[in-house]
Amino acid sequence: MEYRTLGRSGLKVSTMTMGTMTFGGKGGFEKLGATDVEGATRQIDLCVDHGVNLVDTADMYSAGVSEEIVGQATKNHRDDLFLATKCRFPMGDGPNDGGASRQHIVKSVEDSLRRLDTAHIDLFQLHGWDGVTPLEETLEALDTLVSKGKIRYIGCSNYSAWHIMKALGVSERGEYQRFVSQQIHYTLQAREAENELVPVSIDQGLGILVWSPIAGGLLSGKFRRGQDDPETSRHLGEWSEPPVHDRERLYDIIEVAAEIGDAHGVSVAQVANAWLLRKPGVTSLVVGARTEEQLADNLAAAELALTDDEVARLDEVSATPLLYPYWHQKNTITDRLSPADATLLG
């Protein structure tokens, strides 16, 4: 297992992170999985055996049950693992039960500490943007919680690039703790993050944690052109993340990944994960699974070395047209690119 520094922090995390959205199976999350404490403990043990040192959850996953299961399943490994969780989405029906206000953040941290049965949270992430609460209030609250030792690092998830830059500016002006990472969706099937989120990470020194790196199972290898979708697919129901805008393009990507996988004797999922680990700025992939077999297959991608030609083939088949102003920049300014610009235009 390779370990990479998380943003500008001194924290080194494994290139694979244990994702726990499948833990619990409550409140609609049963569509993804319903792993209980016993099953979660086996999965955590498997991850530790593979060198994983980061476990990611969120308060909203199964309405807190995922955090409770993580707390129990990691008891024997607490000194070997970093725990990451998130808040932002509603955890009740009250007017202050969601968002990124001081009130909600402080309560969320206290509740997560209790459910996780731990003295501190290693990485506390804002699960989404709050355009109503002043950033000064949000970041000051997080800074205070770091000072009190309840959380150690802070990050964001699902922000726009301008949201991130505004937050970093407020942190600098107020001398608050700054984000060390962002958790985003980024896959062969959905490369929108390359437009702004990857460049801002390179430029501002944020680590990138990728959620759902095989696109909710779309890149597992079970979806093939001319075949019925698997019955266990989350995309058969109301769960539409990530959206599929071009199914034929998806099949093209899968076919190339399958050819490369066959050459290495590995799955499509491993190829998709290994491609991501070659991308600029990516620190770790948050992988979860319904079964231990699926989890073991995902973790094995950390050891898969794709050739430059294979990466280029995957880049080509998954490429999308450049949006404005990037097509104009591609045509006019490539003589003076920064490292951040070069991730998209180089």
N, C-alpha and C positions, 0 to 999 in steps of 0.2 A: 504494500500500500504506500502510495506517495502522499506526502503531507505538504500543504501549501499555506503560506501566510495569509491570514484573513485581512485583506485590505492593508491599512497603515498600522494595524495593531501588531503586537508581537506574538499573537496566538496562531499556532499552526494546527490546521485541521486536515483530516483525511479527505481525499478526493471523492470519497463516497460518504454520504450522510444518511443515517437511518431515518426515513420518513414514516410517520405514524398516523396518517389520515385513516388508515384501515383499522386502527385500534378502536374498539368499542361498539361500533355499529348502531348508533342511536341517532334519532332526529334527522333521518334522511341519509346519514352517512353509511347506512347498511348497504346502500347501492355500491359502495366501494369495497366494503369488507366488514367483518365483525370479529376481528381477532381478540380473544380474551387474554387474561393475564398469563395463563399457561403458554399459549401460543406466542404471545409477545415476548415472554422470557426466553423462549427458544430462539426467536428471531434476533433478539438483542445479543444473546450468547454467540450466535452465528456471526453477527456483525463484529463483535469484539474479536472473535477468532480470526477474522479477515483484516483486522487492524483499524476498523472504523472507530473514531473517537468523538463523533458529533451525532446527537440524536435531536431531531426537530419535531416539534408538535405545535399546537395552538390551543387557546382556551376554547374556541368554538368547535373544535373537532369533537363530534358526539357530545356537545354541550358539557365539556369538561371531563368526560369519561376517558378520553384518550390520555389526558394529562395524568389522571389517577392511575391508569394502567402503566404508563411510562414510569411513574414514581415507584410502583411496585416491581416492575420488570427490570429496573436498573439498580436495584438496591445492592446487589453483589458487585456492581462495577462502578459505583459512583465516583471513586477516585480515578477511574480510567476514562470517564466519559464527560463530555461537555453537554449540557442540556440547553436547548434553544426553544423558546416558545414565543407566542405572539398575542397581541390584543388589538382590537379596533371594532370588530363586528359585535352586534348586540348579544348580550348574554342574559337578557331579561326583557320585560315589557316596559320598564321605566324609562323616563326621558333622558336619564344619564347612564343608561346601561350599555351604551355604545359610544364610539367616537374616540377622540384622542385628547379629551380634556384632562386636567390634573386629577379631577375627581375619579374619572373612569380608569385612568392609567394606574393610579395608586391602588385602587381597589382590585384591579385586574392582577397586579403583581402580587398582592397579598393573597388573593384567591389561588393564583397559580403556584405560589410557594407552598401553600397548604396541600393542594392536590398532588403536586410533584413530591411532596414530603422531603423538601430540601431546604437548606439554609440560604441558598442563593441561586439565581438564574444566570447562566454563563453568557447567553446572548438573548436579549429581549428585543423583539422586532415589532414595529408598527405594521399591522397586517394590511393596511390600505390607507389612502390619503383621507384626511379630514380637512375640507376646505372652509369649515366654519370656525373651528378652534384656532386661535392665534398660535403660530409656531413657537413664539416665545414661551407661551404657557406649556405647550407639549414638551419642548426640549428642556426647559427648566425643571419640569417634573422628573424627566428621565435622568437629568444630571444629578438631582438630589438623591434619587434612588441608587445611583452609582456611588455617590459619596457615602451613603448609609450602608453600602456593601450588599444590598439586596439584588442588584444586577451588576454585571461586570463589563459588558459591552452592549452597544445598541446598534440596531439596524432597521431597515425599512423593507417593505415588500409591496410590489405592484404600484409603485410610484411612477409618475412621468419624470423625464429628465429635468424639466424645469422645477418640479416639486423638490427633487433632490438638491438642485443647486440653491433653491431658496432656503431649504433647511440647513444646508451647509453654511450659507451666508449668515443665517441667524445664529448658528452655533459659534461661528467665528466672532461675530460681533458681541455676543453675550458671554463668550468664554465658557460655553457649555460643551459637554461631551458631544463629539460628532459621530455620525454613522460610520461604522467600519465595513458595513456590507449592505447589499440589497439582495432580496430573494425574488427571482423573476421567472417567468415562463420563457423558455428558449429551446427550440428543438429543430431538427431537420425539417419538420413539417411547418413550423412557425418561427420564422427568423426575424420578426419585426424588431426584436430587441437590438439587432445590429445597427439600426438607424440612429438611436440616441442613447439607449441604456448601456450598451457595451462601451461606446466612446466615453461617456461621462464617468464610467467606472475606471477606465484606464487613466483619464485625465485627473480625476479627483482621488484616486487611490482607494476605491471601494472593492471589496471582495464580492464576487458573484456566486450566489447559491442558486441553483436551478431547480425549480419545482416541476414535477411531472416530466422528467427528461425524455420519456418515451411517449409523450403526448397522450396520457391517459390510456395507454395500451394500444394506441393506433400504430405505434412502431414496434410492437411486440413480435410481429411476424405472423400474427393470427389473421390479419386483414389482408386479403389477396384479391386481385382483379378476377372477376368472374365467379367468385365464391361468396356464399352467404356469410354475413358477419357472425362472429361467435356469439352464442347465447349469453355469455357472461359479460359482454361488452357494456360498459356504462353508457355508451353512445346510443344504445337502443332505447333508453328511457328519456327522462326529462333532463338528465345531466348532459350539458352541451359544452363542457370545457375540456379541451380546447375546441373551438368551432372548426369545422372542415369547410373551407371555401371552395376547394377544387379537389374533388375526389380522384380524378384521373391523375393529377399531379402527385397526390399522395401515393397512388399505386406505382407510379414511376419511381418515386423515392424508395419505396419498399422493395421493388424489384432489384434496383442497384444495390441496396443494402444487403439483400438476400444473396446476391452473387458474391459480394465481398465476404459475407459471413460464411458461405459455403467454402470459399478458398481458405479460410482460417479454421473451419470446423466449429463455428460459433453461431449464436442466434442473431437475428436481426436486431433485437434489443441491445445486445452487446455492441454491435457496430454503431448503433445510434448513440449510445452512451460514450463510446470511445471517440467518436467524432466530436462530441461536445467538449471532451477533456482536452482536445487539441485547439480549441478556440481561444482567442485572446481574452484575458480577464476572468475566465471561469476558474473558480476556486474548488467547488465541490458540487456534486449532483445529489439531490435529495431523492433517494430511491425507496420505494415501499413496495409491498407485494401482498397478495392474498395468501400465498403459500410460501413455505420455506424454499421450495424448489425455484420458484420465481425470484425470490430474493437472492439466492445463491447465484443464479444466472446473471442478475443485474450487477452484483458485486464483482463478478469475474471480469467485467468490462474494465476494471482498474488495471488489469494486467494485459489488456489487448493493445498491441502496438500496430496502428494502421500505417501504411506507407504514405508518402506524400502524394503519390498517384491516386491512391484510394480516397484520400481526403479530397483531392481535386475532383474526382468523379462525383462524390457526394455533394460537394459544393455546387457543381454544375447542375446536377439534376434537381437540387432543391432551391436554386437561385430564384429570386423574385425581382421584378423590375424595380429600379431605383425610383424612389419618390423625389419630388422637388423639396428642397434645393439640391439634393444629392446628385441627380443626373447632371445638373448644371455644374456642380463642383467637380464631378468626374471629368467633365469636358474642359474645364478651365483652370483648375487650381492644383492639379496633382504635382506640380513642381515644388510645392512648399507645404507638404503634409506633416502634421504632428503625428506622434505615435497613436494618439486617439483617433485622428482622422483616418489614418492608414488601416484601421481595423475594418472600415467599410470601403474606402476608396483606393487603398493601396494595391 
